[in-house]
Amino acid sequence: MDDAIGDSDGRIDIHSLKSRRLGTYTHTYTQRDAMLYALSLGCTAASGLRYVYEGAEDFAVLPTYSIVAAHPSLQLVPLESYIPGGFDRAAALHGEHYLELLGPPLPPGGGRLVTRPQLVDMQSKGNGLVVVLRTVTTDADSGHDLAINEFTTFILGKGGVRTPWAPAPRSPAAVAANNPPNRPPDASASFTTSPDQAALYRLSGDYNPLHIDPRVSRRVGFPQPILHGLCTLGLSVRLVLRLLGGDDPRRLRSVKVRFSKHVLPGETLRVEMWAEQPPTLPTGTHHLKQQQQQQQQQQRLRQGRQQEVQHEQQQEHKEEGLVDGGGNAAAGATSPGSAAAAPGGNGSVKVVFRTWVVERNVLAISNAAVELQPPFTSTTAVATASTQELPLPPPPAVAVRAAIAPVARL
């Protein structure tokens, strides 16, 4: 048969897995779970009270918690049984992630979330196999679909598996290159992770021993336990939302990232951000102008190193064959002009970002972007569990003006 996965160990019909009913996973969470997740992403009473205190008038669940609720459902996909020869899950790398929020925010009082997993695609690339799994998460009480997640995984050592079918269609935002424009960042923020960041984050449900057990991390080639990639994603999105989204979780519409390098707990992350239209800064503000000049100087100093990093990434992508899940060329081969592509109208704003590990000057997250909805007004209808209107965020430009100066304190 043509649509089959096969190597020397056997063949299977790809449609038998794509069409198989894989069951559902139910995730029950409370306010305590939501607050613990926020603490694992660096929120504090000073910088994120609404996420860590259930008594706050505008208490909310960080929108990336939708990933936490969906992640365990991947265990329902029997890839070991379908990939010829099976595979070791320790050899599976989370290469990319896409999150799309569909409906109202996660209920702040807690709830039950039901997730349905599905295989989207398998593509043989280089010395491995790229597998895209999609999940749809629904609020069990209201019946509303809340989120779509797409987990792109690269399985090492499966380069001999044949996949003689065209790449599956996916959302343009899920496969976008998201290259930064050729100008200094519009905003940036740094966050120093704790040596216990991974130990705290795993309490939200990702108990992979790679992130806590030195014996496991050494066995797979890391000097010590590494930080969860999804923790780095959550930290980065939180900073983007705070600086360019008015710290309003309702405004987050989608996130797409590529995980480029690992992060060690205790290292400092720096997130650089580019909005479709650079935020307008107040004229005559000396310290902001001085900061812009310093950022430009740092950008010039880093330019040579960034070119080296991009070259290394392109080589790695060629060696591994890790391309966008839709089968597109590696992002490094895409023209920079694609970074400012409009994300579908309705007044939304696309923010391209990347996350550096400061101590090693390497990219932890690249080819990343979030889509932000317009600021909500008093007439905007938003369905929430309490039906109470959350305080309105300042306009984006005001939020940036207020946040750029004190970013060092994040």
N, C-alpha and C positions, 0 to 999 in steps of 0.2 A: 504494500500500500504506500501511496506517496506521502501522506501526512502521518509520518511516523518518526519517533525518536529512536535512534539505533546506534550501536557500536558493536564491538566484538561480543558483548554480553547479551545482546538481544534487541528487540524492536517493540515499540508500543504505538498505539494510535493516540495522537495528541488530542483529538476531539473527545476521547473517552475521559480525559482529565478535565478539559475545559468545560465540558457539559455536565460533569458529575455534581450531584448535590452533596455538598460537603458538611452540611449541618450549620449550626450557629453557636456562637459563644456569648454568654451573658455576663456583663461586667457590672457589678453593683458598687457604687461609690457613695461616700458620705462627704460632708463638709471637711471632715478631718483628712480624708484622702486628698481632696483638692488642695488643702493648705500644705500638707506634707509635700505634694508635688511642687507647689510654688516655692517652698523653702529649698527644695533640691535644685531649683533653678536660680537661686540667689536672691529671691525676694525677701525683704525684711520689713519690719514694722515702720522703718523710716522711708524706705523706697518703694514699698508695695503693700501698704496696709490692707487695701481692698482684696488682696489675694491670700493674706495670712491671718485675717481676723474676721470671724464669722459675724461679729457684731457691727462691722462697718456697714454704713448705709448703702454703699455701692458694692457690697461683697460680690465677687465674681470668680468663676473658674477660668484659669488660663486656657485659651482656646486650643493650644497644642496638647492638652490633656486628652483630646480625641484620639491621639496616636496611642497613648497608654491604654485606652479602653479597647483598641482594636488589635494591638500587637499580639496578645496570646492566641487570637483566632488563627494565626498562621500555623499553629500546631495541628489544625484540622486538615491541612493540605498534605496528603501522603506522598511527598516528593520522593522519599526514599524508596517507595514501592514502584514509582513510575519511571524514574531515571535509571537506565540500564547500569547495573553494577552498584546501585545505591550511591550514597555519598555521606561524608562525615559533616554534620552541621557545624563543627568547629572550623571547617574549611570554607564556609559560606560567609562572604563579606557583604555587608549592607552598603551597596554602592551609591544608591540615590534614594530620595524619598520625595513623594508628592502628597500634599494634604489639601483637600478642597472642602470648605465648610458650606453646607447646603441650606441650613435653616436657621432657626433661632439659636441663641447661645446655649451652652450646656446649662441645665437647671442648677442654680447656685445652692439649692438645698439638698443636692444629691439626687440619685436616681438609678434606674436600671437601663443599661445600654446593650442592645443586641446587635452583634456584628456577624455578617455573612461574608466569608472569604471566597475568592474565585481566582483561578489561574487565568491570567491575561495573555501571557506570551512566554516562549522560550526561544532563545537565539544563541546558536553556537558562535562564540567570539574568542579568537585567539586560543589560549590554553584553557579556556573554561566555558561555562554556560551561564548566560544571563537569563534570569527568571524574574518575571514581573507578576506579582500577586496583588490583587485589588480587594479591598474590603469596603463594605457599606455598613455604616453604623446607624442604628435607628433608636429613637427614644421609645422604650417599651410602653410607657404610659400614654404618650400622646400619639404614637405611631408616626411621628415625623422623622424623615431621614435627616440626619445631622451632619454626617461627614463621609467623605470618600478618602481612603488612604491607598497609595500605591507604593509597595515596597519592591525596589529593584535590587536583586541579590546576584552577586557574581560567585558562582561555585567553581572553585579551583579544581584543576585536574580533570575536567570533563570536556576538553577540547575535541575529543574524538567523537562526540555525540553529533549526529547529523540532524539538522533542523531545516528540511527543504520546503519551507513555507514562508510567505511574505510576513514582514512584521505586522503585528496587530495594530489597528488604529487606536490612537490615544488622544487625549486632550492636548491641544497645542501648548498649554501652560505646563503640562507634565513632561514635555520633551524639549522645552525651550533652552537655548544655549545660555542666555543670561550673562553675557560678557559685560563687564563694567565699561562705561564710556571713557573716552580719553580725556579725563579731567580729574582734578582732585576730588575726594569724596565730599558730598554735601554735609555729611555728619559722620561722626565716629564715636565709639564708646569702648572702654576697656573694662574687663572684669577678671579679677584674679580668683581662680577656682581654689577651693579648699583641698587639702590633702585627703579629706574624707568625702569629697564631692560624689564620687562613684558609690561609696558605701551608703550615702544618703539617698541618691537617686534610685538605687536598686530596690528600695523599700516601696517604690511605686509599682513594682511588679516584674521588673526585668532582672531575674536572678542568675543570669549567665555568670558562671564563676570566673570568666575571663576578666571581669571587672572588680574582683575582690580577692582572688586566690593567686598569690605569686607563683605557685607551682604550675597552675594552668597557663598563666601568661607567659612564663618562660618556655613552656612546652611548645607554644605556638609562635615563639620568636620575639616576644616583647620583654623588655628588661623588668617591667613591673606591671601590675594591673592597670589597664587603660580606662579612660572615661568613656561612658556610653556615647556613641555617635548621636543618639536621639537626645541626650542631655545637652550636647553642644548645640544641636539644632534648637532646642527649647530656649537655651540661654541667648542665642543669637536673635531669635525671633522676638523674645521679650524686650531686648534692647532696641530693636527696630521699631516695635510697636510703641515703646515708651517715647522715643525721640521723634518719630515721624508719624505716629498714629494717635497722638493725644492720649496714650495709655488707655485706649478704649478697646476692650477685647472684641466688641461687636464689629469692629471695622475690618478685622482680619478675614479675608475671603479665601486666600490660597497661599501655599508655601511650596517651593520646589528647591531642593538642595542636592549637591553632589558632595559626598564625603571623600575628601582627598587624602588627609593624613590623620593619624590618631592623635589624641590629646592625653597627656599624663595629668592626673589629679595634682593640683598645686600650681600648674602653669597658668599664665595670663593669656586671656583671649582679647583680641582687638577686632571689633566689628566695624567695617567700613561700608558706608551706605551711599547710594546714588538714587535720587528720585528722578522720575521722568522729567520733571521741571524743577531745577534747583530751588530750594526755599529762599525767599527774599529776606535778607538780613537788614536790620536797621542801619541807616547811614550814620556816620559820625560816631560809631561805637568803636573806640580805640582797641579795647581788649579783644573784641571779636575779629577785627581786621588783623590784629597781631596774631591771633590764633590761626586765621586763614593762611597768613604768610608762613607760619611755622609748619602747617600741614602741607603747603605746597613745597617747602624745602625738604621736608621728610619724604614727600612723594618722589621728588627728583632723586634723592639719595637711594630710595628703594627701587627705583626704576630698573636699574641694572639687575638687581637680585630677582625682581619679579619676572623679568624676561627669562632668567635661568629657571625659575620655578615653572613657568609656563612651558618651557622646552622640556623639562623633566616630566611634567604631567602628560604632555603629548606623547613622549616616548613610552610612559607607563601605559597610557591608553592603547597605544599601538601594540605593546607587548601583551596586555591583558585582553585587548579587544573590547574593553568596556565602553560602549557607546550609549547614547540616549536610548531609553527603552523602546522607542518606536523604530529603531534601526537607523537613526540618523548618524552622520559623522560625528566624531568626538568634538566636544564643544570648542576645544582649542583651535579647530580648523574653521570655525565660523567667524564671519566678519564682525568686528566690534559694533557695527551699526545696528545689529539685531537687538542690542541690549535695551534700546528705547522703544521697542515695539509696543504699541498700545494694547492693553489686555482686555479688550472686549467692551469698552464703552461704559455707559451708566455712571460716568464721572469717577470711576475708580482710578487709582494711582498705582503704578508699578514701581517698586523699590528694589533695585538690584543690590545685593550685598555679598560680602565675602568675609570670612573669619580667619584671622591669623593667630598662630601660636607665637607669641612675642619672643619667648626665650630661644626658640629654634628658627624663627623667621620663616616658617613654612605655613602653607594654607591648610587649615583643617576643613574648611567648607569653601567650595568654589561654585561657580555657575549657579548661583542662588538668587532667588527673588521672592518677594511677597507681593501680593495684590491687596491693596487696602481700599475698602469702600469709602465713600465720602463721609464726612462728619455727619452724625445724626442731628436732626433738628427736633424741636418740640412737637412737630407734626408728624414725625416719622413713626410709623407703626412698627414696634418691635415686640415680638411675643416672648415673654419671660415667665418663669414659674410663679413669681410673685406679682406679675402684671404691674409692677412699679417702674416708673421711668427712671433710668440711671442718670446721674448728673451729666450734663453735656460737656464734652471735651472742648478745649480751645481749638480754633482752626489750626490746620497743620503748620502754617508758617509761624503762628504764635507759639505753638508747642516747640518748634525747633529753636526759636529765639530764646525761649525759657530754658531749654535743656542743654544747648550746646556748651554754654559756659561751665556748668558744674559736672560734666560727664566724668571727670576724674574721680568723683566721689561715688560712682555707681558700684 
